[in-house]
Amino acid sequence: MTPAEVAAGRLVVCPTPIGNLQDVTLRVLGALAEADAIACEDTRHTRVLLARHELSTRLVSLHEHNERARSGELVQRMRAGDVVALVSDAGTPLVSDPGFALVRECLLAGIEVEVLPGPSAVTTALVASGLPADRWLFAGFLPRKRAELTRLLAHTGETLVAFESPRRLAATLRALAELDAQRQAAVCRELTKLHEEVRRGSAAELAGHFEANAPRGEIVLVVGAAPAEAGSRGEALAALRDLLDAGARARPAATVVARLTGVGANELYGALTSETAAGQ
């Protein structure tokens, strides 16, 4: 090992609690205490965690708006020998949180990146859902465009895990129920916090509940794998919407999609009409 390599600092990726501050690991606390600086998504949020554990390490903001510029500065500090700890507001950095640009800059610069294990809302929700966890897909935040959402929800083969806004949850569950009313799912809300809730059931049951009871807080949606026929219908509906967005008329477009997919044209047109009426 060269003298330059001995003197070089490193980046330590530190997962932090997703709610309960006691869920931080001893290794993470040690890394935060020993670091020369902590790169964090929101200094106010991270300061609460540090105060709870009587730590006073210097904080540096690193969020989606300044990550590229700030990454260069932090890499220079690590080249000079500093140890930088990376945290997000909750859970594991980079998982739908800032940090990817900094990790990439470190790797390109030959700086060591150490990743510590710890809390994650994704895996917590997956286990709590009661749905198969042997094969699963994490989709980040669900898409807002209806065609993209339908295509994703129609995904077959494995359990789907995604983040969703409380404002859009009921509509997303209704879209899932239109694909398959009996599709099993779980809504995991405010995990590890005071008002934690895990509600399991069919898509239709969950859609009805959250249409009548507007949810609050942070939500992870877990959806069971779709039967092959439900996936085909969902993909056909998504293709039909794409054609309509491109200017095609509904009836002729449904006929074309039916011919290509094997899903009935009347079934597709009926589903599209019901969906349009529900959205009005």
C-alpha positions as CSV (number, residue, x, y, z in Angstrom):
1,M,0.0,0.0,0.0
2,T,1.4,3.4,-1.0
3,P,1.7,6.4,1.4
4,A,-1.1,8.1,-0.5
5,E,-3.4,5.1,0.0
6,V,-2.6,5.1,3.8
7,A,-3.4,8.8,4.1
8,A,-6.7,8.6,2.1
9,G,-9.9,9.0,3.9
10,R,-13.1,7.0,3.1
11,L,-16.9,7.2,2.9
12,V,-19.0,5.3,5.4
13,V,-22.7,4.8,4.3
14,C,-24.8,4.8,7.5
15,P,-28.4,3.7,7.6
16,T,-30.5,5.6,10.2
17,P,-33.8,4.8,11.9
18,I,-37.0,5.0,9.9
19,G,-38.9,6.2,12.9
20,N,-37.9,4.9,16.3
21,L,-34.5,6.5,17.2
22,Q,-33.5,3.4,19.2
23,D,-33.2,1.4,16.0
24,V,-29.8,2.8,15.2
25,T,-27.0,0.3,15.3
26,L,-23.9,0.5,17.5
27,R,-21.6,0.4,14.5
28,V,-23.5,3.4,12.9
29,L,-23.2,5.4,16.2
30,G,-19.5,4.6,16.3
31,A,-19.1,5.7,12.7
32,L,-21.0,9.0,13.2
33,A,-18.9,9.8,16.3
34,E,-15.6,9.1,14.6
35,A,-16.3,10.8,11.3
36,D,-14.8,14.2,10.4
37,A,-18.0,15.2,8.9
38,I,-21.5,13.8,8.3
39,A,-23.1,14.4,4.9
40,C,-26.9,14.5,5.5
41,E,-30.1,15.1,3.6
42,D,-31.4,17.6,6.2
43,T,-29.2,19.0,8.9
44,R,-32.1,19.7,11.2
45,H,-33.4,16.2,11.0
46,T,-30.0,14.6,11.5
47,R,-29.2,16.9,14.4
48,V,-32.1,15.4,16.3
49,L,-30.6,11.9,16.0
50,L,-27.1,13.2,17.1
51,A,-28.6,15.0,20.1
52,R,-30.5,11.9,21.2
53,H,-27.1,10.0,21.3
54,E,-25.0,13.0,22.5
55,L,-22.9,13.3,19.4
56,S,-21.6,16.6,18.0
57,T,-19.9,15.7,14.7
58,R,-20.0,18.5,12.1
59,L,-22.9,18.3,9.6
60,V,-22.7,19.1,5.9
61,S,-25.9,19.2,3.8
62,L,-26.1,16.8,0.8
63,H,-29.5,16.7,-0.9
64,E,-31.0,16.4,-4.4
65,H,-30.4,20.0,-5.3
66,N,-26.7,20.3,-4.3
67,E,-25.5,16.7,-4.5
68,R,-23.4,17.0,-7.6
69,A,-21.5,20.1,-6.5
70,R,-21.1,19.0,-2.9
71,S,-19.8,15.5,-3.9
72,G,-16.8,17.1,-5.5
73,E,-16.0,19.0,-2.3
74,L,-16.4,15.9,-0.1
75,V,-14.2,13.8,-2.4
76,Q,-11.4,16.4,-2.0
77,R,-11.7,16.2,1.7
78,M,-11.5,12.4,1.7
79,R,-8.5,12.6,-0.6
80,A,-6.9,14.7,2.1
81,G,-7.6,12.0,4.7
82,D,-11.0,12.9,6.1
83,V,-13.6,10.2,6.9
84,V,-17.1,11.2,5.8
85,A,-20.3,9.5,7.0
86,L,-23.3,9.6,4.7
87,V,-26.8,9.5,6.0
88,S,-30.3,10.3,4.7
89,D,-33.3,11.4,6.7
90,A,-34.3,7.8,7.3
91,G,-33.3,4.3,6.3
92,T,-30.5,3.4,4.0
93,P,-29.0,6.2,1.8
94,L,-29.4,5.8,-2.0
95,V,-32.6,3.8,-1.7
96,S,-34.9,6.5,-3.1
97,D,-32.7,9.0,-1.2
98,P,-29.7,11.1,-2.1
99,G,-26.2,9.7,-2.1
100,F,-25.7,8.0,-5.5
101,A,-23.6,10.8,-7.0
102,L,-21.3,10.9,-4.0
103,V,-20.8,7.1,-3.9
104,R,-20.1,7.1,-7.7
105,E,-17.6,10.0,-7.3
106,C,-15.8,8.1,-4.5
107,L,-15.5,4.9,-6.5
108,L,-14.2,6.8,-9.6
109,A,-11.7,8.5,-7.4
110,G,-10.5,5.2,-5.8
111,I,-11.8,6.2,-2.4
112,E,-13.0,3.4,-0.2
113,V,-16.7,3.1,0.4
114,E,-17.8,1.2,3.5
115,V,-21.5,0.3,3.7
116,L,-23.0,-0.5,7.2
117,P,-26.1,-2.6,7.6
118,G,-29.2,-1.1,9.2
119,P,-32.9,0.0,9.0
120,S,-34.8,0.0,5.7
121,A,-38.5,0.6,5.3
122,V,-38.4,-1.6,2.2
123,T,-37.4,-4.8,3.9
124,T,-39.4,-4.0,7.0
125,A,-42.6,-3.7,5.0
126,L,-41.8,-6.7,2.9
127,V,-41.6,-9.0,6.0
128,A,-44.6,-7.3,7.7
129,S,-46.8,-7.8,4.6
130,G,-47.0,-11.5,5.0
131,L,-46.5,-11.9,1.3
132,P,-43.8,-14.1,-0.3
133,A,-40.3,-12.6,0.2
134,D,-38.3,-15.2,-1.7
135,R,-38.5,-13.1,-5.0
136,W,-39.4,-9.4,-4.9
137,L,-39.1,-6.2,-6.9
138,F,-38.5,-2.7,-5.4
139,A,-40.0,0.0,-7.7
140,G,-39.1,3.1,-5.7
141,F,-41.9,5.7,-5.9
142,L,-44.8,4.6,-8.0
143,P,-45.3,6.4,-11.4
144,R,-48.0,9.0,-11.6
145,K,-49.0,8.3,-15.3
146,R,-51.9,5.8,-15.3
147,A,-50.5,3.7,-18.2
148,E,-47.1,3.3,-16.5
149,L,-48.8,2.5,-13.1
150,T,-51.0,-0.1,-14.7
151,R,-48.1,-1.7,-16.5
152,L,-46.1,-1.9,-13.2
153,L,-49.1,-3.2,-11.2
154,A,-49.7,-5.9,-13.8
155,H,-46.1,-7.2,-13.2
156,T,-46.1,-10.9,-12.8
157,G,-43.7,-13.3,-11.0
158,E,-42.7,-11.7,-7.8
159,T,-43.9,-9.5,-4.9
160,L,-43.8,-5.7,-5.6
161,V,-42.6,-3.2,-3.0
162,A,-43.0,0.5,-3.6
163,F,-43.4,3.9,-1.9
164,E,-46.7,5.7,-2.4
165,S,-48.0,9.1,-1.4
166,P,-51.0,9.1,1.0
167,R,-52.8,11.4,-1.4
168,R,-52.6,8.8,-4.2
169,L,-52.9,5.6,-2.3
170,A,-56.6,5.1,-2.7
171,A,-56.5,5.7,-6.4
172,T,-53.6,3.3,-6.8
173,L,-55.4,0.6,-4.9
174,R,-58.5,1.1,-7.1
175,A,-56.3,0.8,-10.2
176,L,-55.0,-2.5,-8.8
177,A,-58.5,-3.7,-7.9
178,E,-59.6,-3.0,-11.5
179,L,-56.8,-5.4,-12.7
180,D,-57.7,-8.0,-10.1
181,A,-60.0,-7.4,-7.2
182,Q,-58.6,-10.3,-5.2
183,R,-55.0,-9.4,-5.7
184,Q,-53.4,-9.6,-2.2
185,A,-51.6,-6.5,-0.9
186,A,-50.5,-4.8,2.3
187,V,-50.4,-1.1,3.2
188,C,-47.6,-0.4,5.7
189,R,-47.9,3.0,7.2
190,E,-45.6,4.9,9.6
191,L,-43.4,1.9,10.2
192,T,-41.7,1.8,13.7
193,K,-43.5,5.0,14.7
194,L,-46.2,5.6,17.3
195,H,-49.1,5.2,14.8
196,E,-47.7,2.3,12.9
197,E,-50.3,0.4,10.9
198,V,-50.0,-2.7,8.6
199,R,-53.3,-3.4,6.9
200,R,-53.5,-6.6,4.7
201,G,-56.2,-7.7,2.4
202,S,-57.4,-7.9,-1.2
203,A,-57.0,-4.9,-3.5
204,A,-60.7,-4.3,-3.5
205,E,-60.9,-4.4,0.4
206,L,-57.9,-2.1,0.8
207,A,-59.2,0.4,-1.9
208,G,-62.6,0.6,-0.1
209,H,-61.0,1.1,3.3
210,F,-58.6,3.9,2.2
211,E,-61.3,5.6,0.0
212,A,-63.3,5.9,3.2
213,N,-60.4,6.6,5.5
214,A,-57.8,9.0,4.1
215,P,-54.4,7.9,5.2
216,R,-51.6,10.0,6.6
217,G,-47.8,9.6,7.0
218,E,-45.2,7.6,5.1
219,I,-46.5,4.6,3.2
220,V,-44.9,1.5,1.7
221,L,-47.2,-0.6,-0.5
222,V,-46.5,-4.3,-0.9
223,V,-48.4,-6.2,-3.7
224,G,-48.5,-9.9,-4.2
225,A,-47.5,-11.4,-7.6
226,A,-50.2,-11.2,-10.3
227,P,-51.6,-14.3,-12.0
228,A,-50.4,-14.6,-15.6
229,E,-53.9,-13.7,-17.0
230,A,-54.1,-10.6,-14.8
231,G,-50.7,-9.5,-16.0
232,S,-51.8,-9.9,-19.7
233,R,-55.0,-7.9,-19.1
234,G,-53.1,-5.1,-17.4
235,E,-50.5,-4.9,-20.1
236,A,-53.2,-4.8,-22.7
237,L,-55.0,-2.0,-20.9
238,A,-51.7,-0.1,-20.7
239,A,-51.1,-0.5,-24.4
240,L,-54.6,0.7,-25.1
241,R,-54.0,3.9,-23.1
242,D,-50.8,4.5,-24.9
243,L,-52.7,4.4,-28.2
244,L,-55.3,6.8,-26.9
245,D,-52.7,9.2,-25.7
246,A,-51.2,9.1,-29.2
247,G,-54.6,10.2,-30.6
248,A,-56.3,6.9,-31.5
249,R,-60.0,6.4,-31.1
250,A,-61.1,4.0,-28.3
251,R,-63.1,1.4,-30.2
252,P,-60.6,0.8,-33.1
253,A,-57.7,0.9,-30.7
254,A,-59.3,-1.7,-28.5
255,T,-59.9,-4.0,-31.5
256,V,-56.2,-3.7,-32.5
257,V,-54.9,-4.4,-29.0
258,A,-57.3,-7.3,-28.6
259,R,-56.0,-8.9,-31.8
260,L,-52.4,-8.6,-30.6
261,T,-52.9,-9.7,-27.0
262,G,-55.8,-12.1,-27.1
263,V,-57.7,-10.1,-24.4
264,G,-61.3,-9.4,-25.6
265,A,-61.9,-6.0,-27.2
266,N,-65.2,-5.6,-25.4
267,E,-63.5,-6.4,-22.1
268,L,-60.8,-3.8,-22.8
269,Y,-63.3,-1.1,-23.9
270,G,-65.5,-1.8,-20.9
271,A,-62.6,-1.5,-18.5
272,L,-61.5,1.7,-20.1
273,T,-65.0,3.2,-19.9
274,S,-65.4,2.2,-16.3
275,E,-62.0,3.7,-15.5
276,T,-62.9,7.0,-17.3
277,A,-66.2,7.2,-15.4
278,A,-64.5,6.6,-12.1
279,G,-62.1,9.4,-12.7
280,Q,-64.8,12.0,-13.5
